[in-house]
Amino acid sequence: MKTPVGAEPWRTRLLRLAWLNVAVGLALALIFWIAQRGSGAHSFADEIASSLIHAFAYGSSFGLLMPYLGERLAALRAPWNWVSMTAALLLIAGAASLAVELCLLGSGLLQPGAFWADYLFKSVSVFFIALVIGLCVRAYENFRDRLQATNLQLRTQELEKERALKLATEASLASLESRLHPHFLFNTLNTISALIAEDPPLAETTVQRLAALLRASLDACHQRQIALADELKLVTDYLEIEQARFGERLSYTVEMEPALGRLPVPPLTLQPVVENSVKFAVSPRPEGGRIRIAARLSTGYLELEAWDDGPGFAEESIPSGRGLDNLRARLAALFGGEAHLSVGRRDGGIAVCVRVPVDGEHGS
């Protein structure tokens, strides 16, 4: 015959509770019998009967009712949860004590004249014992919940760090893929080919810069932060390659105090911003364009700005999953709401500003 769903857990629970009541009852009987052995008040059999009555009455009442009531009463608003819990303990203690007294009276272990006095004493005593145990259980559960919440928070932070690392890896791979894009390599290699005859030293330098650019894109996925000076070196290598390709159509400047070069930044922070300027402000325009890169400190934040004199674009038009959108997602994963990327018009052009926090040690 198939056991109904849910019957086995209740059966197991009742069996476990019964064995626990028997064990507690026998232990109490032995303790009380040893303690009163000299007075001869009760025989060992009477002590066993009395202790088992107490154990089953109180153990079954609290063991079966409180887990059910506690879960539901704890969900009430304060102070009603505590009021209702206290009232439940008082009612269970009174009802269980009444059952104990009636069993003792019926078995001849209690004299009728002592019924109410014994009942009142046991009701109050059991109530306070149950209250203390309930407070201890509640304190333990609060501690356990806080510990679980802390573990969950730590795990969430670990997942966020893993997500940030994954986004950084994806960004570096996307950057590498853009360098390996046939169109980019075709133009760069054509530039190098032409320079071999016209300007061999510049051709050699361009090859070295291309190699450094590809190497830096690969190395970035293994680092959480790099010095701002290294990030700017990567950007200038890229711009020098593009300048060899575009000639006088591309001009750029870098404005940064030397002391800021040691500040840490996420790798490939400026790279996608500068690529965006070359793509939209220089490449499609016959007259080319100008790019200005600036770095400055502002009240605990490092501001990195790339300005160009191109036609610009609206911040809402940034395509999802592409360079600037990917950069924004990386900043959010690494710094939360403390870092952001903004786009705005300035000095007749468009400026993309990346703002990241710096700690006191680096920012001083």
N, C-alpha and C positions, 0 to 999 in steps of 0.2 A: 504493500500500500504506500502511495506517495505521500510524503510528509508535506503538509501545507506550508506555503511560503510564510516565513516569519515565525513559525511554531518552534523551530529548533533553537533560535536565539533565546526566546523566552524560557524554554525548558532548561536550557543550559544555565541561564541566569538564576532561575529558581533553585536548581540543584546546587549551584555554587553558593547561593545565599543560605540554603539549608545546612550545608556542610559547615559553613562559617559560623552559623548560629550554634550548631552542636559543639564545635570546637570552643567557642567563647563560653558557652554554658558550662561545659565540663571544666574549663580552666577556672572559671569563677567559683564553681562548686568546690573544687579542690582548695582554692585559696581561702574561702570562707570557712570550710570545714577545719582546715589547719589552724586558722586564726581563732575559732571558737571551740576547739577540741576540748580544752580544759573545762569550759563551762557546761558542756553537755546539753546545749540549747536545742540542737537539731542533730539527727543522725546523718550519716553521709548520703543515704538514699534521699532523705528530705532535702538536703542541700542540692543534690543533683536535680531533683524535681523542680525546686524553686528557681535555680539558676537557669534551667532550660526554659521554664515559663517566661522569665525575664528576657532571656536572649531572643527567643522566638517572637515575643510580643513587640519588643522595641526594635530588634534587628529587622524583622519583616516589615514593620510599619515604616520606619525611616528608609530602609533599603529599597523598598518598592515605590514609595510615594515621592520621596524627595528628589530623585533624579528626574522624574516626570514633572513635578511641580517647579523645581528649581530652574529648569530650562525655560519654562513659560513665564514664571514670575520675574526672572531676571531681565526679561525683555521689556518690562514696564518702565515708565519714566520714574526717575528719582523724585521724591522719596518713596513713591508708592511701591517700588520694587522691594525696598527694605521693610516697609510696613507690612506688606503682604507676606513676605518671607518669614518675618517674625511671628505673624499671626498663624501661618501654616505650621511652624515649629511648635507653637503653643497648643494648637488644636491636636496635632499628632501626639505630642507628649501627654496631653490630658486623656485622649482616647486610648492610647496604648497602656497608660497607667491604670485606667479603669478596667481594661481587659485583664491586666496582670492581677489586680486585686480580686476580681471576680473568680479567676482561675485559682488563685491561692485560697480564697474563701471556700470555693467548692471542693478543693482537695483537702481541706482541713489544716492547711499550713498557715492560716491567718485567722485570728479570733475576730468575731463580728464587732466587738467593741473598738478594735484598733483600725477598722476599715478606713474611715474618713481621714483620720490623722495620717495614716500610712499613705493613703492616696494623695493627699495634698503634698506631703514631703517628696514623694517620688515624682509627681508631676512637675513641681518647681525645680527639683534637682536635675531631672532628665532634660527639662527645657533649657536650663542654663548650660548643661553639658553639650546639648545639641547646638546651641547658639555659638558656643566657643568653637566647636568643630566646624560649624558652617562658616564662621568668619575665617578660620584657618584655611578651609578649602577655597573660599572666595579669594583670599589673599594669594594663595598658590596659583589659582586660575588667572588672576590679574598679572602676576609675575610671568606666567607661562605665555599669556597673550602678548605682553610687552616684548618678551624674548622672541616670540615668533614674528612679531611686527618688525623688530630690529633685524632679524635674519632675512625677512622678506625685503626690507629696505636695502640691506647690503647686497642681496642677490640682484635686486633691481639695478643698483649702481654698477654691479659687475656686468650685467647685461648691457647697460648703457655704454660702458667702456668698451665692451666687445663690439657693440654696434658702431661706435665711433671709429674703432680700429678697422672694422670692415669697410666703413664708408671711406676712410683714408686710403685703404688699399684699393678700393674701387676707383677713387679719384686718381691715384697714381697710375693705375692701369689704364684708365681712360686718357690720362695725359700722355702716357707712353703710346697708346694706340693712335692718338692724334698726331704724335711725332712720326709714327710709322705709317701714317696715312699716305698712300701712293702719291697723292697730289703734293703733299708737303715735301716728301723725300724727292720727288721728281724736280720740284722747283729748287730745292736746296742743292741737290747734286748738279743740276744744270748751272746754278750759280757758281759752284765750286769748279766745275769743268771750264767755264769761261774765265774764271779768275786764275786758273793754272797758267794760262798763256799771258794774261794781262798783268796779274799781280800775285805771283807765287806765294809770297809771305802771307798775304791775306787769305789765299786759298787754304794754306796750311792751318792758319788760325781758325778759319771757319770749320774745317774738319774737326779740329780739337774741341771747338765749342759745341758742335753737334754731338760728339762723343760724350762730352761732359753733361750735356743736357739729357741725353738718353740714360746715362749712368745715374744722374741725380733723380730722375723719375723712378728708376728701379729702387734706389736706396731709400727713397722717401717712405715706401710702404713698410719699412722696418723701424721707423722712428716715430715717436709720439710728438716730438718738438725738435725744431732746429733753430739755430741762431738767425736773427733777422738778416745779418750780413750774408749768411749762406743763401737765404731765400732770395735776396736781392742779386746775388751773384748768378743764381739760376735764371732769374728774370733778365738780367743784362746779357747773359749768354744767348738767350732766346732772341732778344731784340737786336743784338749784333748780327746774328744769323739773318734775321729778317731785313736788317739794314743793308747787309751785303746783297740781298736780293732786290730790295726796292730802291737802294741808292739814296739820293737826296729827297725822295718822296717820303721817307720816314726819318723823323728826328725825335729824340727823346732826351729827357733830363731826369736825374734822380736827386731828390732833396732829402737829406737825412743827416742828423748830427752823428758823428762817429761813435759817441757813447751809446747810442741806441742799438748799434749793431750786435751787441751781446744779448739783447732781449730775446726770449724764446717765443716762437710762433709755430703754429701747426704747419707742417710742410705743405707746399703747393697752395699757399693762401693767396699770394699775389699772382701766381702764374695764370690761372684761368681768367682773372680780371684783365691782365695785360693782353692775353690772347684775344679776348673779346674786343679790345680797342683796335688791335691790328686788323682783325677780321672786318670790323664795321667802319672804322675811321680812316684806315690807310689803304687796304687792298682794293676796295671798289671805287676809289676816287682818283682820277688822273693826277690831281695835284698832291695826292698823299695826305698826310696828316701829322700832327704833333701829339706826343704823349708825355705827360708829366707824372712822375711817381714821387710821392711824398710820404714820410713817416714822422710822426710826432707823438709826444706824450700829452695826455689830457686827464688830469685828476684820477690817476690809477688805471687808466686805459691807454692802450696803444692803438693809434689810428693810422691805418694804411690806406692811402688814397691813390687811385689811378685816374688821371684826368686826360681826356682827349678832346680835340676840336671837331669831332665828327658830328653827324646829325643826331646821334643819341637814340635812346629808346626809353619806353616807359617801364617802370619796375614791374608792373603787372604783366608785361609781355615776356618776361623771362621764361623760356621753355622749361617744362618739367623734366627733371632727370639729366639736364645738360650741365655745363660747367658752373655757371653762377648758382643755379638751383642746388647742385650737388654741394657746392661750397657752403651755401646757407645751411643745408642739412647737417654738414659736418660741424659747423660752428655751434648749432643748436645741441648736437649730441655731446660735444666736448665741454661747452660752457653754459648750457641751458639758456636762460634769458639774459645772461650777462654779456653776451656777444651778439652782434647783429651786422647785417649787410644792408646798406642803403644806396639808392641811386637818386641823383638830383642834378639839375642844370646849374652850371656855374661858369662865369667868365666866357660866355659864348660857346660853351661845350658841355660835355657830360662828365660827371664825376661819380665813380663807384668807390664808396668808403667802407672799409672793413674795420670794425671796432672790437678789440679783444681785451679782456682784463689782464693786468699784470700784478704779481704779488708785490708786497712791500719791499722785499729784498732786491728784486730786479727793478722795481719802479723808483727807488730812491735815487 
